[in-house]
Amino acid sequence: MIFEQSWRWYGPNDPVKLATIKQAGAHGVVTALHQIPVGEIWTKEAIKERISQIEESNRLHSFKLHWNVVESLPVHEFIKQGRPERDQLIENYKESIKNLAACGVKTICYNFMPILDWLRTNVRYELEDGSTALLHDMVDVVIFDVYMLQRENAEQSYSDDILMRAKAKYESLSDHEIAVLKQSLLMALPGDKDGFTIEKLKNGLKQYDGISREQLQENLIYFLTEVIPVAEELNVVLAIHPDDPPWPVFGLPRIVSTAEDLKFIFEAVPSVHNGLTFCSGSLGASEENKLTGIIETWYKRIHFVHLRSVNRVAPYHFYEANHLEGSAEMYNLIRKFYECHQKDHRVLPMRPDHGHEMMDDQGKPYYPGYSAIGRLRGLAELRGLEFGIINSLK
């Protein structure tokens, strides 16, 4: 077995229940304490409450689940910005790591993306078969940035060609299409009940005025230099998630987008506990990223795996494909993981990242990308491919 099959669960309010996760065949539960404000300490009591919710499900049905990965333990914006308050916030982060370790949860996914953890311009892009997928198109980002957000000097972030295309498309949009685009771009992640508004996003962007890519890198290394020794002491691994998408948005710098970015991070803090969430969809949105090469180079630093694929329509324009289709070349990825697995026999937690909204899930109140049936299909396809590779290469 190369992977421990896992499933992201947003807690008791998630429309996908733990019983469904069991029926999908996953054993690992990837979850987080979204109710705790970013920057505050995750107490042992709060962690144990989440564990008890999973254990209660295990009492009802003998198929066992366990909390194997935190996704995510969020990093406060003040830490990313390098503000004076960061030192206390980092101390809080260390305490959360200690409390998670004390409760037996020792793989922690996090990201260092300013403000926005992801960005899609259409969260229900209709495919040929009638299912819907997540889509990102930089032309739509420019429309939002220039004409809706009206960010100061936004035009300076884009080429003349994309500005012209954005202007032409914006002038052709109906009021309904404009409202849908705005809603998609302001959508918060599951668990963030507040979401974004134009004003909230503008205020957040202002806090990054003058913060360069180099400064953001320095702030990440400062954070890692503080927290990795704690992780080492407790045998916890931290796994940074790549930027999604892997290019700048709204003038914000990106520092976890390329193989070169990973090299900088891992060489600056050369501990195996300073690791990576390998997300084939986020990294694979850029044609420049050679995914099998990243696996081979940084396998020892990979502690968590997200498997999904995208169809790259054009530069900076993609939609999320079926898991075995698109540009990811999933067979090659899983085969490379198998080859690396032969050296140390680590079993990595893996979840099918996102899924198409399809069949009976359509029209239900799932968060886009996190419906049940689409991810069930993805997990089944990935499980079959893993099984086939293992048995064909024995």
C-alpha positions, -999 to +999 in steps of 0.1 A: +000+000+000+014+034-011-013+056+004-036+057+034-069+066+017-083+097+034-112+121+031-115+158+041-142+164+066-153+198+078-168+186+111-203+180+124-218+206+100-203+190+069-232+177+047-209+146+041-212+126+072-187+102+088-208+072+078-204+083+041-167+085+045-166+049+058-187+037+029-163+054+005-136+031+020-114+058+035-098+053+069-081+086+075-101+117+084-085+150+073-101+177+094-095+210+114-111+231+141-126+258+120-146+271+149-114+284+166-104+319+153-071+320+134-042+327+158-058+313+189-045+281+206-061+248+198-067+234+232-064+197+241-101+198+251-111+211+216-089+186+199-102+157+220-138+168+213-132+163+175-115+130+182-145+119+202-168+127+174-149+104+151-147+077+178-185+079+184-189+070+147-166+041+152-188+028+180-218+029+157-201+010+129-170-012+133-153+002+102-126+024+119-118+060+111-091+081+127-079+117+125-046+114+106-040+149+092-048+184+102-059+205+073-052+232+081-037+248+111-039+283+096-011+308+099-022+342+109-019+371+084+003+390+109+029+362+107+029+363+070+032+401+071+060+400+096+042+424+120+054+428+156+025+407+169+038+377+151+060+364+179+030+358+202+010+343+174+039+319+167+040+310+204+003+302+201+010+281+170+037+261+189+012+254+217-013+241+191+014+218+177+022+205+212-015+199+220-021+181+187+009+159+193-002+151+228-035+139+213-018+118+187-023+140+156+012+145+141+008+156+104-001+192+100-010+208+066-008+246+064-002+273+037+015+307+034-008+322+008-017+359+016-054+363+024-068+339-002-063+301+002-075+294-033-092+312-062-117+301-088-137+322-112-165+297-118-174+271-091-200+253-113-185+251-148-207+227-167-189+198-184-199+178-214-216+151-193-236+176-173-215+175-141-199+207-129-163+215-120-142+243-106-126+267-131-100+294-130-095+319-159-072+349-154-093+370-178-121+367-152-097+376-124-087+407-143-124+417-148-130+413-111-098+431-101-102+461-124-139+466-127-154+452-095-127+454-068-112+485-085-079+479-068-056+509-071-032+505-100-045+470-108-038+474-145-001+475-138-003+438-127-014+426-162-003+426-198-020+448-224-033+418-242-051+403-211-064+438-202-079+441-237-095+407-235-109+414-201-124+447-212-141+430-242-155+402-221-167+425-193-186+446-217-204+415-230-214+401-196-250+403-183-258+415-148-264+379-138-231+368-151-213+396-133-231+386-100-221+350-105-184+359-111-184+382-081-199+354-059-173+328-071-143+350-064-155+361-030-164+326-019-148+316+014-135+282+022-157+257+040-157+264+077-152+302+072-188+313+078-180+350+074-167+349+038-153+378+019-168+411+008-153+437-016-145+459+014-130+431+034-108+420+005-097+456-001-087+460+035-068+428+035-049+437+003-039+471+019-021+452+047+002+437+021+012+470+005+050+471+002+055+434+011+076+419-017+080+383-027+114+383-009+099+397+023+072+371+023+099+344+018+118+359+048+087+358+069+080+322+060+116+312+070+113+332+102+081+312+111+097+279+102+128+285+121+106+290+152+082+261+148+102+233+132+124+227+164+091+221+182+079+197+155+112+178+156+111+174+194+075+160+192+080+140+159+054+161+142+057+169+104+045+202+089+035+200+053+031+233+034+005+234+007+014+249-027-001+281-039-035+277-056-033+289-083+005+289-087+008+325-098+003+360-083-033+372-078-045+408-070-009+419-068-002+395-039+032+376-040+033+339-043+062+319-028+052+282-030+045+279-067+075+263-084+102+237-080+126+265-073+103+278-045+103+244-029+141+242-031+145+275-014+121+265+015+136+231+021+172+242+019+166+272+042+153+250+069+169+216+062+148+194+084+126+165+072+099+179+095+098+209+072+078+192+045+053+194+017+017+187+009+021+174-026-010+188-045-009+176-081-037+200-090-022+232-076+013+225-088+000+210-121-019+241-131+014+254-143+030+236-172+064+246-159+061+223-129+073+187-137+053+167-112+072+135-113+105+154-109+092+172-078+081+138-063+115+123-070+135+152-057+115+159-026+099+126-017+114+125+018+098+159+024+063+149+012+041+140+042+006+144+027-008+140-008-037+156-026-044+139-059-065+157-086-060+168-122-067+199-142-072+205-179-050+234-189-070+253-215-044+281-219-018+298-197-035+309-165-067+291-175-078+257-163-107+236-151-106+206-128-107+173-147-117+138-137-090+124-115-075+101-141-078+125-170-064+160-177-028+171-175-016+154-143-008+121-160-020+103-128-005+069-138+030+084-139+025+102-106+013+071-087+040+050-103+066+075-092+052+074-056+054+035-058+090+036-069+100+060-041+079+040-016+101+010-023+130+028-006+114+036+028+080+019+027+063+050+042+025+050+037+015+085+029-020+099+038-037+108+005-071+123-002-089+128-035-088+165-038-121+180-050-146+162-072-172+171-098-207+178-086-227+151-102-257+128-101-278+131-070-254+156-054-264+183-079-285+210-064-276+199-028-259+224-004-224+210-008-195+234-009-181+234-045-155+207-049-165+189-018-196+170-027-197+132-019-202+114-052-175+133-072-149+126-046-161+090-042-156+085-079-121+101-076-111+079-047-124+047-064-104+056-096-072+064-076-076+032-055-080+011-086-050+027-102-028+023-071-039-014-068-031-020-105+003-004-103+013-023-072+003-056-086+018-051-121+052-041-107+056-067-080 
